[in-house]
Amino acid sequence: MEKQDLIARIRELIKEYPGVDGYYKLVHLLRYDFGTVKEPYLRPLSDTEVQRLRDGLMRLGLKPRV
């Protein structure tokens, strides 16, 4: 139940970001590297959005890369 709750909270966090770049940044911050998003995508996340995503992961008790 605890892991399912964490997954649900991560899914809520990622809904704030457009397109698939949010997912790519999420897995990158969690120390997995799938490369970069290929065209077409809506737009890459801004530095501010990446920082907000990082902060959100930290609030969830995860340790994203810096």
All heavy atoms as TSV, in Angstrom:
chain	resi	resn	atom	element	x	y	z
A	1	MET	N	N	0.823	-1.190	0.000
A	1	MET	CA	C	0.000	0.000	0.000
A	1	MET	C	C	0.871	1.260	0.000
A	1	MET	O	O	0.536	2.224	-0.665
A	1	MET	CB	C	-0.862	0.012	1.254
A	1	MET	CG	C	-2.309	-0.433	1.153
A	1	MET	SD	S	-3.120	-0.224	-0.377
A	1	MET	CE	C	-4.395	0.827	0.126
A	2	GLU	N	N	1.943	1.209	0.754
A	2	GLU	CA	C	2.827	2.366	0.860
A	2	GLU	C	C	3.442	2.713	-0.503
A	2	GLU	O	O	3.493	3.881	-0.894
A	2	GLU	CB	C	3.926	2.065	1.876
A	2	GLU	CG	C	4.808	3.232	2.182
A	2	GLU	CD	C	5.845	2.884	3.250
A	2	GLU	OE1	O	5.466	2.292	4.270
A	2	GLU	OE2	O	7.016	3.203	3.020
A	3	LYS	N	N	3.904	1.694	-1.228
A	3	LYS	CA	C	4.510	1.930	-2.547
A	3	LYS	C	C	3.455	2.433	-3.534
A	3	LYS	O	O	3.723	3.322	-4.339
A	3	LYS	CB	C	5.162	0.649	-3.086
A	3	LYS	CG	C	6.315	0.168	-2.265
A	3	LYS	CD	C	7.492	1.080	-2.421
A	3	LYS	CE	C	8.662	0.501	-1.636
A	3	LYS	NZ	N	9.765	1.394	-1.535
A	4	GLN	N	N	2.261	1.876	-3.473
A	4	GLN	CA	C	1.188	2.317	-4.362
A	4	GLN	C	C	0.829	3.777	-4.100
A	4	GLN	O	O	0.592	4.551	-5.025
A	4	GLN	CB	C	-0.046	1.425	-4.191
A	4	GLN	CG	C	-1.146	1.757	-5.163
A	4	GLN	CD	C	-0.738	1.549	-6.610
A	4	GLN	OE1	O	-0.013	0.613	-6.928
A	4	GLN	NE2	N	-1.181	2.426	-7.489
A	5	ASP	N	N	0.818	4.166	-2.822
A	5	ASP	CA	C	0.547	5.556	-2.465
A	5	ASP	C	C	1.624	6.475	-3.031
A	5	ASP	O	O	1.325	7.541	-3.569
A	5	ASP	CB	C	0.448	5.703	-0.950
A	5	ASP	CG	C	0.158	7.143	-0.552
A	5	ASP	OD1	O	-0.858	7.689	-1.031
A	5	ASP	OD2	O	0.947	7.708	0.229
A	6	LEU	N	N	2.883	6.062	-2.934
A	6	LEU	CA	C	3.989	6.856	-3.480
A	6	LEU	C	C	3.843	7.010	-4.987
A	6	LEU	O	O	4.001	8.108	-5.530
A	6	LEU	CB	C	5.333	6.227	-3.130
A	6	LEU	CG	C	6.570	6.923	-3.694
A	6	LEU	CD1	C	6.661	8.363	-3.187
A	6	LEU	CD2	C	7.816	6.138	-3.350
A	7	ILE	N	N	3.524	5.928	-5.668
A	7	ILE	CA	C	3.338	5.985	-7.123
A	7	ILE	C	C	2.205	6.935	-7.478
A	7	ILE	O	O	2.322	7.746	-8.410
A	7	ILE	CB	C	3.086	4.574	-7.692
A	7	ILE	CG1	C	4.379	3.739	-7.580
A	7	ILE	CG2	C	2.603	4.636	-9.137
A	7	ILE	CD1	C	4.182	2.268	-7.835
A	8	ALA	N	N	1.108	6.883	-6.744
A	8	ALA	CA	C	-0.026	7.781	-7.007
A	8	ALA	C	C	0.389	9.234	-6.802
A	8	ALA	O	O	0.014	10.114	-7.589
A	8	ALA	CB	C	-1.194	7.429	-6.096
A	9	ARG	N	N	1.190	9.511	-5.792
A	9	ARG	CA	C	1.635	10.886	-5.536
A	9	ARG	C	C	2.604	11.366	-6.618
A	9	ARG	O	O	2.577	12.531	-7.019
A	9	ARG	CB	C	2.230	10.975	-4.140
A	9	ARG	CG	C	1.116	10.811	-3.106
A	9	ARG	CD	C	1.546	10.641	-1.682
A	9	ARG	NE	N	2.706	11.382	-1.276
A	9	ARG	CZ	C	3.448	11.038	-0.223
A	9	ARG	NH1	N	3.121	9.998	0.509
A	9	ARG	NH2	N	4.487	11.763	0.116
A	10	ILE	N	N	3.445	10.473	-7.111
A	10	ILE	CA	C	4.352	10.827	-8.209
A	10	ILE	C	C	3.534	11.121	-9.464
A	10	ILE	O	O	3.815	12.086	-10.185
A	10	ILE	CB	C	5.383	9.710	-8.466
A	10	ILE	CG1	C	6.384	9.638	-7.311
A	10	ILE	CG2	C	6.112	9.944	-9.789
A	10	ILE	CD1	C	7.301	8.443	-7.358
A	11	ARG	N	N	2.515	10.325	-9.733
A	11	ARG	CA	C	1.667	10.567	-10.905
A	11	ARG	C	C	0.957	11.909	-10.812
A	11	ARG	O	O	0.813	12.611	-11.808
A	11	ARG	CB	C	0.665	9.433	-11.063
A	11	ARG	CG	C	1.353	8.130	-11.490
A	11	ARG	CD	C	0.377	7.058	-11.789
A	11	ARG	NE	N	-0.344	7.451	-12.994
A	11	ARG	CZ	C	-1.438	6.845	-13.412
A	11	ARG	NH1	N	-1.944	5.854	-12.726
A	11	ARG	NH2	N	-2.039	7.227	-14.502
A	12	GLU	N	N	0.526	12.287	-9.622
A	12	GLU	CA	C	-0.099	13.601	-9.432
A	12	GLU	C	C	0.917	14.713	-9.693
A	12	GLU	O	O	0.594	15.724	-10.305
A	12	GLU	CB	C	-0.673	13.735	-8.024
A	12	GLU	CG	C	-1.991	13.041	-7.838
A	12	GLU	CD	C	-3.072	13.563	-8.763
A	12	GLU	OE1	O	-3.244	14.785	-8.865
A	12	GLU	OE2	O	-3.747	12.727	-9.390
A	13	LEU	N	N	2.133	14.531	-9.242
A	13	LEU	CA	C	3.193	15.518	-9.436
A	13	LEU	C	C	3.486	15.721	-10.920
A	13	LEU	O	O	3.594	16.845	-11.396
A	13	LEU	CB	C	4.462	15.073	-8.691
A	13	LEU	CG	C	5.703	15.924	-8.867
A	13	LEU	CD1	C	5.513	17.292	-8.223
A	13	LEU	CD2	C	6.907	15.218	-8.259
A	14	ILE	N	N	3.587	14.645	-11.660
A	14	ILE	CA	C	4.000	14.732	-13.065
A	14	ILE	C	C	2.894	15.308	-13.954
A	14	ILE	O	O	3.173	15.819	-15.045
A	14	ILE	CB	C	4.481	13.353	-13.569
A	14	ILE	CG1	C	5.352	13.496	-14.821
A	14	ILE	CG2	C	3.332	12.425	-13.852
A	14	ILE	CD1	C	6.642	14.181	-14.603
A	15	LYS	N	N	1.641	15.294	-13.501
A	15	LYS	CA	C	0.542	15.856	-14.289
A	15	LYS	C	C	0.711	17.349	-14.544
A	15	LYS	O	O	0.111	17.884	-15.460
A	15	LYS	CB	C	-0.792	15.643	-13.564
A	15	LYS	CG	C	-1.342	14.266	-13.679
A	15	LYS	CD	C	-2.685	14.223	-12.982
A	15	LYS	CE	C	-3.268	12.838	-12.988
A	15	LYS	NZ	N	-4.557	12.810	-12.292
A	16	GLU	N	N	1.520	18.017	-13.738
A	16	GLU	CA	C	1.715	19.464	-13.886
A	16	GLU	C	C	2.558	19.828	-15.109
A	16	GLU	O	O	2.626	20.995	-15.471
A	16	GLU	CB	C	2.416	20.028	-12.647
A	16	GLU	CG	C	1.643	19.873	-11.369
A	16	GLU	CD	C	2.432	20.386	-10.181
A	16	GLU	OE1	O	3.271	21.295	-10.354
A	16	GLU	OE2	O	2.205	19.858	-9.086
A	17	TYR	N	N	3.216	18.844	-15.710
A	17	TYR	CA	C	4.179	19.129	-16.767
A	17	TYR	C	C	3.677	18.599	-18.105
A	17	TYR	O	O	3.181	17.488	-18.193
A	17	TYR	CB	C	5.532	18.521	-16.403
A	17	TYR	CG	C	5.974	19.019	-15.055
A	17	TYR	CD1	C	5.731	18.280	-13.900
A	17	TYR	CD2	C	6.565	20.260	-14.927
A	17	TYR	CE1	C	6.098	18.759	-12.654
A	17	TYR	CE2	C	6.929	20.754	-13.688
A	17	TYR	CZ	C	6.696	19.995	-12.563
A	17	TYR	OH	O	7.038	20.484	-11.332
A	18	PRO	N	N	3.839	19.402	-19.159
A	18	PRO	CA	C	3.282	19.032	-20.458
A	18	PRO	C	C	4.112	17.972	-21.179
A	18	PRO	O	O	5.328	17.896	-21.013
A	18	PRO	CB	C	3.322	20.354	-21.228
A	18	PRO	CG	C	4.498	21.078	-20.648
A	18	PRO	CD	C	4.497	20.697	-19.188
A	19	GLY	N	N	3.425	17.179	-21.974
A	19	GLY	CA	C	4.111	16.252	-22.862
A	19	GLY	C	C	4.922	15.191	-22.150
A	19	GLY	O	O	4.794	14.976	-20.955
A	20	VAL	N	N	5.753	14.548	-22.917
A	20	VAL	CA	C	6.540	13.443	-22.379
A	20	VAL	C	C	7.855	13.894	-21.750
A	20	VAL	O	O	8.502	13.121	-21.056
A	20	VAL	CB	C	6.815	12.374	-23.459
A	20	VAL	CG1	C	5.540	11.733	-23.927
A	20	VAL	CG2	C	7.589	12.951	-24.622
A	21	ASP	N	N	8.265	15.134	-21.971
A	21	ASP	CA	C	9.541	15.584	-21.405
A	21	ASP	C	C	9.509	15.523	-19.877
A	21	ASP	O	O	10.529	15.246	-19.253
A	21	ASP	CB	C	9.900	16.990	-21.877
A	21	ASP	CG	C	11.369	17.311	-21.608
A	21	ASP	OD1	O	12.221	16.424	-21.812
A	21	ASP	OD2	O	11.657	18.436	-21.174
A	22	GLY	N	N	8.351	15.743	-19.273
A	22	GLY	CA	C	8.235	15.625	-17.822
A	22	GLY	C	C	8.597	14.230	-17.341
A	22	GLY	O	O	9.285	14.057	-16.337
A	23	TYR	N	N	8.154	13.223	-18.079
A	23	TYR	CA	C	8.474	11.841	-17.712
A	23	TYR	C	C	9.969	11.560	-17.883
A	23	TYR	O	O	10.584	10.898	-17.052
A	23	TYR	CB	C	7.659	10.853	-18.547
A	23	TYR	CG	C	6.207	10.854	-18.184
A	23	TYR	CD1	C	5.286	11.570	-18.937
A	23	TYR	CD2	C	5.749	10.155	-17.074
A	23	TYR	CE1	C	3.943	11.576	-18.601
A	23	TYR	CE2	C	4.411	10.154	-16.727
A	23	TYR	CZ	C	3.518	10.868	-17.492
A	23	TYR	OH	O	2.194	10.878	-17.155
A	24	TYR	N	N	10.532	12.058	-18.972
A	24	TYR	CA	C	11.960	11.863	-19.192
A	24	TYR	C	C	12.782	12.526	-18.081
A	24	TYR	O	O	13.737	11.964	-17.576
A	24	TYR	CB	C	12.377	12.419	-20.555
A	24	TYR	CG	C	12.221	11.443	-21.685
A	24	TYR	CD1	C	10.977	11.128	-22.193
A	24	TYR	CD2	C	13.332	10.827	-22.253
A	24	TYR	CE1	C	10.825	10.234	-23.231
A	24	TYR	CE2	C	13.197	9.930	-23.292
A	24	TYR	CZ	C	11.939	9.633	-23.776
A	24	TYR	OH	O	11.812	8.739	-24.807
A	25	LYS	N	N	12.395	13.757	-17.716
A	25	LYS	CA	C	13.105	14.456	-16.637
A	25	LYS	C	C	12.925	13.724	-15.313
A	25	LYS	O	O	13.852	13.623	-14.520
A	25	LYS	CB	C	12.619	15.893	-16.505
A	25	LYS	CG	C	12.964	16.775	-17.659
A	25	LYS	CD	C	14.437	17.087	-17.711
A	25	LYS	CE	C	14.730	18.182	-18.695
A	25	LYS	NZ	N	15.244	17.736	-19.964
A	26	LEU	N	N	11.720	13.221	-15.069
A	26	LEU	CA	C	11.450	12.482	-13.836
A	26	LEU	C	C	12.376	11.284	-13.701
A	26	LEU	O	O	13.044	11.131	-12.677
A	26	LEU	CB	C	9.990	12.016	-13.815
A	26	LEU	CG	C	9.623	11.104	-12.656
A	26	LEU	CD1	C	9.459	11.921	-11.384
A	26	LEU	CD2	C	8.372	10.326	-12.967
A	27	VAL	N	N	12.459	10.454	-14.727
A	27	VAL	CA	C	13.313	9.271	-14.613
A	27	VAL	C	C	14.787	9.659	-14.569
A	27	VAL	O	O	15.583	9.002	-13.899
A	27	VAL	CB	C	13.028	8.213	-15.702
A	27	VAL	CG1	C	11.641	7.647	-15.564
A	27	VAL	CG2	C	13.262	8.743	-17.079
A	28	HIS	N	N	15.146	10.744	-15.251
A	28	HIS	CA	C	16.535	11.220	-15.185
A	28	HIS	C	C	16.877	11.668	-13.758
A	28	HIS	O	O	17.942	11.327	-13.235
A	28	HIS	CB	C	16.750	12.366	-16.168
A	28	HIS	CG	C	18.109	12.966	-16.091
A	28	HIS	ND1	N	19.212	12.353	-16.656
A	28	HIS	CD2	C	18.566	14.089	-15.502
A	28	HIS	CE1	C	20.283	13.096	-16.404
A	28	HIS	NE2	N	19.914	14.155	-15.710
A	29	LEU	N	N	15.972	12.410	-13.127
A	29	LEU	CA	C	16.210	12.865	-11.758
A	29	LEU	C	C	16.280	11.700	-10.779
A	29	LEU	O	O	16.934	11.793	-9.740
A	29	LEU	CB	C	15.122	13.850	-11.323
A	29	LEU	CG	C	15.153	15.210	-12.001
A	29	LEU	CD1	C	13.904	16.011	-11.655
A	29	LEU	CD2	C	16.406	15.981	-11.602
A	30	LEU	N	N	15.625	10.591	-11.118
A	30	LEU	CA	C	15.663	9.409	-10.260
A	30	LEU	C	C	16.813	8.466	-10.634
A	30	LEU	O	O	16.821	7.311	-10.268
A	30	LEU	CB	C	14.319	8.680	-10.308
A	30	LEU	CG	C	13.167	9.473	-9.694
A	30	LEU	CD1	C	11.855	8.733	-9.889
A	30	LEU	CD2	C	13.422	9.758	-8.222
A	31	ARG	N	N	17.764	8.994	-11.393
A	31	ARG	CA	C	19.030	8.327	-11.709
A	31	ARG	C	C	18.961	7.272	-12.815
A	31	ARG	O	O	19.771	6.367	-12.890
A	31	ARG	CB	C	19.667	7.739	-10.461
A	31	ARG	CG	C	19.894	8.786	-9.391
A	31	ARG	CD	C	20.580	8.223	-8.180
A	31	ARG	NE	N	20.474	9.081	-7.030
A	31	ARG	CZ	C	21.034	10.259	-6.870
A	31	ARG	NH1	N	21.758	10.760	-7.820
A	31	ARG	NH2	N	20.880	10.952	-5.775
A	32	TYR	N	N	17.968	7.392	-13.680
A	32	TYR	CA	C	17.901	6.561	-14.875
A	32	TYR	C	C	18.055	7.496	-16.057
A	32	TYR	O	O	17.583	8.620	-16.026
A	32	TYR	CB	C	16.557	5.834	-14.973
A	32	TYR	CG	C	16.317	4.896	-13.823
A	32	TYR	CD1	C	15.550	5.292	-12.733
A	32	TYR	CD2	C	16.872	3.624	-13.806
A	32	TYR	CE1	C	15.335	4.441	-11.661
A	32	TYR	CE2	C	16.665	2.775	-12.736
A	32	TYR	CZ	C	15.894	3.188	-11.668
A	32	TYR	OH	O	15.690	2.353	-10.606
A	33	ASP	N	N	18.725	7.044	-17.094
A	33	ASP	CA	C	18.933	7.931	-18.230
A	33	ASP	C	C	18.439	7.263	-19.502
A	33	ASP	O	O	19.013	6.279	-19.956
A	33	ASP	CB	C	20.413	8.288	-18.355
A	33	ASP	CG	C	20.645	9.459	-19.285
A	33	ASP	OD1	O	19.664	9.982	-19.849
A	33	ASP	OD2	O	21.803	9.851	-19.457
A	34	PHE	N	N	17.342	7.790	-20.035
A	34	PHE	CA	C	16.777	7.284	-21.276
A	34	PHE	C	C	17.120	8.193	-22.444
A	34	PHE	O	O	16.532	8.070	-23.506
A	34	PHE	CB	C	15.257	7.173	-21.174
A	34	PHE	CG	C	14.768	6.185	-20.161
A	34	PHE	CD1	C	13.541	6.346	-19.557
A	34	PHE	CD2	C	15.524	5.092	-19.796
A	34	PHE	CE1	C	13.072	5.437	-18.630
A	34	PHE	CE2	C	15.070	4.171	-18.866
A	34	PHE	CZ	C	13.836	4.342	-18.286
A	35	GLY	N	N	18.032	9.115	-22.254
A	35	GLY	CA	C	18.376	10.059	-23.309
A	35	GLY	C	C	17.427	11.245	-23.295
A	35	GLY	O	O	16.876	11.602	-22.263
A	36	THR	N	N	17.220	11.835	-24.447
A	36	THR	CA	C	16.350	13.003	-24.535
A	36	THR	C	C	15.111	12.660	-25.354
A	36	THR	O	O	15.088	11.673	-26.087
A	36	THR	CB	C	17.079	14.185	-25.196
A	36	THR	OG1	O	17.509	13.778	-26.496
A	36	THR	CG2	C	18.262	14.629	-24.379
A	37	VAL	N	N	14.116	13.500	-25.228
A	37	VAL	CA	C	12.876	13.319	-25.962
A	37	VAL	C	C	13.122	13.598	-27.437
A	37	VAL	O	O	13.815	14.535	-27.793
A	37	VAL	CB	C	11.805	14.281	-25.413
A	37	VAL	CG1	C	10.517	14.155	-26.206
A	37	VAL	CG2	C	11.555	14.019	-23.962
A	38	LYS	N	N	12.564	12.776	-28.267
A	38	LYS	CA	C	12.697	12.954	-29.714
A	38	LYS	C	C	11.500	13.757	-30.233
A	38	LYS	O	O	10.447	13.796	-29.627
A	38	LYS	CB	C	12.738	11.594	-30.410
A	38	LYS	CG	C	13.757	10.616	-29.833
A	38	LYS	CD	C	15.164	11.145	-29.963
A	38	LYS	CE	C	16.201	10.140	-29.495
A	38	LYS	NZ	N	16.539	10.182	-28.113
A	39	GLU	N	N	11.661	14.399	-31.352
A	39	GLU	CA	C	10.571	15.145	-31.986
A	39	GLU	C	C	9.480	14.175	-32.404
A	39	GLU	O	O	9.786	13.043	-32.738
A	39	GLU	CB	C	11.087	15.886	-33.216
A	39	GLU	CG	C	12.087	16.971	-32.901
A	39	GLU	CD	C	11.458	18.209	-32.297
A	39	GLU	OE1	O	10.230	18.390	-32.429
A	39	GLU	OE2	O	12.188	18.990	-31.709
A	40	PRO	N	N	8.253	14.514	-32.467
A	40	PRO	CA	C	7.710	15.768	-31.982
A	40	PRO	C	C	7.315	15.650	-30.513
A	40	PRO	O	O	6.882	14.597	-30.060
A	40	PRO	CB	C	6.466	15.973	-32.830
A	40	PRO	CG	C	5.978	14.580	-33.073
A	40	PRO	CD	C	7.234	13.724	-33.141
A	41	TYR	N	N	7.505	16.668	-29.794
A	41	TYR	CA	C	7.023	16.771	-28.422
A	41	TYR	C	C	6.573	18.200	-28.216
A	41	TYR	O	O	6.909	19.081	-28.992
A	41	TYR	CB	C	8.069	16.347	-27.391
A	41	TYR	CG	C	9.347	17.151	-27.422
A	41	TYR	CD1	C	9.478	18.287	-26.648
A	41	TYR	CD2	C	10.408	16.771	-28.225
A	41	TYR	CE1	C	10.649	19.026	-26.680
A	41	TYR	CE2	C	11.583	17.508	-28.256
A	41	TYR	CZ	C	11.692	18.628	-27.481
A	41	TYR	OH	O	12.840	19.356	-27.511
A	42	LEU	N	N	5.799	18.433	-27.174
A	42	LEU	CA	C	5.235	19.772	-27.004
A	42	LEU	C	C	6.325	20.805	-26.782
A	42	LEU	O	O	6.415	21.781	-27.475
A	42	LEU	CB	C	4.245	19.792	-25.846
A	42	LEU	CG	C	3.003	18.931	-26.051
A	42	LEU	CD1	C	2.120	18.987	-24.818
A	42	LEU	CD2	C	2.224	19.412	-27.262
A	43	ARG	N	N	7.148	20.589	-25.781
A	43	ARG	CA	C	8.270	21.477	-25.515
A	43	ARG	C	C	9.082	20.880	-24.373
A	43	ARG	O	O	8.545	20.173	-23.536
A	43	ARG	CB	C	7.814	22.888	-25.165
A	43	ARG	CG	C	7.047	22.962	-23.852
A	43	ARG	CD	C	6.795	24.396	-23.435
A	43	ARG	NE	N	6.014	24.453	-22.222
A	43	ARG	CZ	C	6.493	24.274	-21.006
A	43	ARG	NH1	N	7.755	24.017	-20.812
A	43	ARG	NH2	N	5.695	24.348	-19.952
A	44	PRO	N	N	10.354	21.196	-24.323
A	44	PRO	CA	C	11.147	20.726	-23.172
A	44	PRO	C	C	10.784	21.525	-21.925
A	44	PRO	O	O	10.291	22.653	-22.010
A	44	PRO	CB	C	12.586	20.993	-23.601
A	44	PRO	CG	C	12.497	22.040	-24.643
A	44	PRO	CD	C	11.160	21.892	-25.305
A	45	LEU	N	N	11.022	20.946	-20.759
A	45	LEU	CA	C	10.774	21.664	-19.515
A	45	LEU	C	C	11.805	22.764	-19.334
A	45	LEU	O	O	12.975	22.598	-19.682
A	45	LEU	CB	C	10.843	20.710	-18.317
A	45	LEU	CG	C	9.807	19.597	-18.253
A	45	LEU	CD1	C	9.969	18.828	-16.940
A	45	LEU	CD2	C	8.416	20.119	-18.381
A	46	SER	N	N	11.377	23.858	-18.766
A	46	SER	CA	C	12.300	24.956	-18.458
A	46	SER	C	C	13.121	24.582	-17.230
A	46	SER	O	O	12.782	23.636	-16.493
A	46	SER	CB	C	11.522	26.240	-18.191
A	46	SER	OG	O	10.791	26.116	-16.972
A	47	ASP	N	N	14.181	25.311	-16.988
A	47	ASP	CA	C	15.004	25.074	-15.792
A	47	ASP	C	C	14.178	25.227	-14.523
A	47	ASP	O	O	14.347	24.466	-13.568
A	47	ASP	CB	C	16.200	26.030	-15.760
A	47	ASP	CG	C	17.209	25.737	-16.854
A	47	ASP	OD1	O	17.209	24.606	-17.391
A	47	ASP	OD2	O	18.004	26.639	-17.177
A	48	THR	N	N	13.275	26.192	-14.516
A	48	THR	CA	C	12.407	26.414	-13.356
A	48	THR	C	C	11.491	25.214	-13.131
A	48	THR	O	O	11.310	24.769	-11.995
A	48	THR	CB	C	11.563	27.686	-13.559
A	48	THR	OG1	O	12.441	28.799	-13.769
A	48	THR	CG2	C	10.664	27.957	-12.362
A	49	GLU	N	N	10.938	24.675	-14.207
A	49	GLU	CA	C	10.074	23.504	-14.080
A	49	GLU	C	C	10.842	22.281	-13.595
A	49	GLU	O	O	10.339	21.512	-12.769
A	49	GLU	CB	C	9.391	23.202	-15.414
A	49	GLU	CG	C	8.335	24.221	-15.790
A	49	GLU	CD	C	7.810	24.023	-17.182
A	49	GLU	OE1	O	8.616	23.741	-18.105
A	49	GLU	OE2	O	6.591	24.154	-17.360
A	50	VAL	N	N	12.063	22.110	-14.087
A	50	VAL	CA	C	12.891	20.988	-13.625
A	50	VAL	C	C	13.169	21.135	-12.135
A	50	VAL	O	O	13.090	20.155	-11.377
A	50	VAL	CB	C	14.204	20.892	-14.435
A	50	VAL	CG1	C	15.130	19.841	-13.840
A	50	VAL	CG2	C	13.914	20.587	-15.896
A	51	GLN	N	N	13.457	22.352	-11.684
A	51	GLN	CA	C	13.708	22.570	-10.259
A	51	GLN	C	C	12.452	22.290	-9.436
A	51	GLN	O	O	12.529	21.682	-8.371
A	51	GLN	CB	C	14.208	23.995	-10.001
A	51	GLN	CG	C	14.591	24.262	-8.560
A	51	GLN	CD	C	15.702	23.332	-8.078
A	51	GLN	OE1	O	16.719	23.181	-8.746
A	51	GLN	NE2	N	15.506	22.702	-6.934
A	52	ARG	N	N	11.290	22.701	-9.932
A	52	ARG	CA	C	10.026	22.409	-9.228
A	52	ARG	C	C	9.771	20.906	-9.153
A	52	ARG	O	O	9.319	20.397	-8.131
A	52	ARG	CB	C	8.854	23.093	-9.926
A	52	ARG	CG	C	8.733	24.559	-9.595
A	52	ARG	CD	C	7.473	25.236	-10.110
A	52	ARG	NE	N	6.415	24.363	-10.545
A	52	ARG	CZ	C	5.818	24.420	-11.747
A	52	ARG	NH1	N	6.203	25.317	-12.628
A	52	ARG	NH2	N	4.850	23.597	-12.063
A	53	LEU	N	N	10.090	20.194	-10.235
A	53	LEU	CA	C	9.938	18.741	-10.248
A	53	LEU	C	C	10.871	18.110	-9.227
A	53	LEU	O	O	10.477	17.239	-8.453
A	53	LEU	CB	C	10.202	18.196	-11.651
A	53	LEU	CG	C	10.081	16.693	-11.852
A	53	LEU	CD1	C	8.700	16.186	-11.452
A	53	LEU	CD2	C	10.390	16.332	-13.296
A	54	ARG	N	N	12.114	18.571	-9.213
A	54	ARG	CA	C	13.106	18.078	-8.236
A	54	ARG	C	C	12.616	18.332	-6.810
A	54	ARG	O	O	12.654	17.441	-5.954
A	54	ARG	CB	C	14.456	18.757	-8.474
A	54	ARG	CG	C	15.563	18.278	-7.560
A	54	ARG	CD	C	16.878	19.002	-7.820
A	54	ARG	NE	N	17.452	18.560	-9.084
A	54	ARG	CZ	C	17.623	19.329	-10.158
A	54	ARG	NH1	N	17.279	20.604	-10.135
A	54	ARG	NH2	N	18.155	18.839	-11.249
A	55	ASP	N	N	12.128	19.534	-6.554
A	55	ASP	CA	C	11.617	19.872	-5.214
A	55	ASP	C	C	10.429	18.988	-4.840
A	55	ASP	O	O	10.310	18.542	-3.698
A	55	ASP	CB	C	11.210	21.348	-5.148
A	55	ASP	CG	C	12.390	22.303	-5.268
A	55	ASP	OD1	O	13.557	21.854	-5.107
A	55	ASP	OD2	O	12.143	23.491	-5.540
A	56	GLY	N	N	9.554	18.732	-5.805
A	56	GLY	CA	C	8.405	17.869	-5.553
A	56	GLY	C	C	8.822	16.455	-5.189
A	56	GLY	O	O	8.253	15.838	-4.286
A	57	LEU	N	N	9.834	15.937	-5.883
A	57	LEU	CA	C	10.327	14.603	-5.563
A	57	LEU	C	C	10.929	14.568	-4.159
A	57	LEU	O	O	10.735	13.597	-3.417
A	57	LEU	CB	C	11.365	14.161	-6.598
A	57	LEU	CG	C	10.819	13.888	-8.004
A	57	LEU	CD1	C	11.960	13.679	-8.981
A	57	LEU	CD2	C	9.884	12.694	-7.997
A	58	MET	N	N	11.625	15.632	-3.802
A	58	MET	CA	C	12.209	15.689	-2.456
A	58	MET	C	C	11.113	15.746	-1.399
A	58	MET	O	O	11.237	15.103	-0.344
A	58	MET	CB	C	13.167	16.871	-2.341
A	58	MET	CG	C	14.437	16.623	-3.145
A	58	MET	SD	S	15.712	17.902	-3.220
A	58	MET	CE	C	15.392	19.023	-1.973
A	59	ARG	N	N	10.033	16.468	-1.654
A	59	ARG	CA	C	8.909	16.506	-0.710
A	59	ARG	C	C	8.281	15.126	-0.541
A	59	ARG	O	O	7.728	14.821	0.515
A	59	ARG	CB	C	7.847	17.498	-1.185
A	59	ARG	CG	C	8.175	18.934	-0.872
A	59	ARG	CD	C	6.961	19.854	-1.063
A	59	ARG	NE	N	6.332	19.735	-2.375
A	59	ARG	CZ	C	6.754	20.368	-3.477
A	59	ARG	NH1	N	7.796	21.173	-3.429
A	59	ARG	NH2	N	6.111	20.216	-4.618
A	60	LEU	N	N	8.378	14.290	-1.559
A	60	LEU	CA	C	7.842	12.932	-1.477
A	60	LEU	C	C	8.815	11.971	-0.795
A	60	LEU	O	O	8.536	10.787	-0.676
A	60	LEU	CB	C	7.502	12.412	-2.879
A	60	LEU	CG	C	6.349	13.123	-3.586
A	60	LEU	CD1	C	6.183	12.580	-4.998
A	60	LEU	CD2	C	5.071	12.980	-2.801
A	61	GLY	N	N	9.968	12.494	-0.370
A	61	GLY	CA	C	10.929	11.654	0.337
A	61	GLY	C	C	11.912	10.938	-0.578
A	61	GLY	O	O	12.646	10.066	-0.132
A	62	LEU	N	N	11.928	11.319	-1.856
A	62	LEU	CA	C	12.863	10.709	-2.807
A	62	LEU	C	C	14.109	11.572	-2.887
A	62	LEU	O	O	14.096	12.738	-2.498
A	62	LEU	CB	C	12.197	10.559	-4.172
A	62	LEU	CG	C	10.940	9.693	-4.147
A	62	LEU	CD1	C	10.226	9.770	-5.488
A	62	LEU	CD2	C	11.304	8.258	-3.833
A	63	LYS	N	N	15.180	11.014	-3.380
A	63	LYS	CA	C	16.443	11.747	-3.458
A	63	LYS	C	C	16.861	11.904	-4.915
A	63	LYS	O	O	17.633	11.112	-5.440
A	63	LYS	CB	C	17.525	11.010	-2.684
A	63	LYS	CG	C	17.205	10.944	-1.212
A	63	LYS	CD	C	18.258	10.211	-0.442
A	63	LYS	CE	C	17.835	10.174	1.022
A	63	LYS	NZ	N	18.670	9.333	1.802
A	64	PRO	N	N	16.334	12.945	-5.590
A	64	PRO	CA	C	16.695	13.148	-6.995
A	64	PRO	C	C	18.135	13.627	-7.126
A	64	PRO	O	O	18.712	14.183	-6.207
A	64	PRO	CB	C	15.717	14.235	-7.436
A	64	PRO	CG	C	15.356	14.964	-6.212
A	64	PRO	CD	C	15.414	13.957	-5.104
A	65	ARG	N	N	18.684	13.360	-8.308
A	65	ARG	CA	C	20.046	13.850	-8.568
A	65	ARG	C	C	20.029	15.362	-8.637
A	65	ARG	O	O	19.031	15.983	-8.968
A	65	ARG	CB	C	20.660	13.236	-9.814
A	65	ARG	CG	C	19.958	13.556	-11.102
A	65	ARG	CD	C	20.720	13.124	-12.321
A	65	ARG	NE	N	20.566	11.690	-12.565
A	65	ARG	CZ	C	21.216	11.035	-13.490
A	65	ARG	NH1	N	22.059	11.664	-14.282
A	65	ARG	NH2	N	21.044	9.762	-13.674
A	66	VAL	N	N	21.144	15.932	-8.329
A	66	VAL	CA	C	21.279	17.389	-8.300
A	66	VAL	C	C	21.660	17.922	-9.640
A	66	VAL	O	O	22.292	17.341	-10.416
A	66	VAL	CB	C	22.336	17.807	-7.251
A	66	VAL	CG1	C	22.481	19.308	-7.210
A	66	VAL	CG2	C	21.925	17.277	-5.904
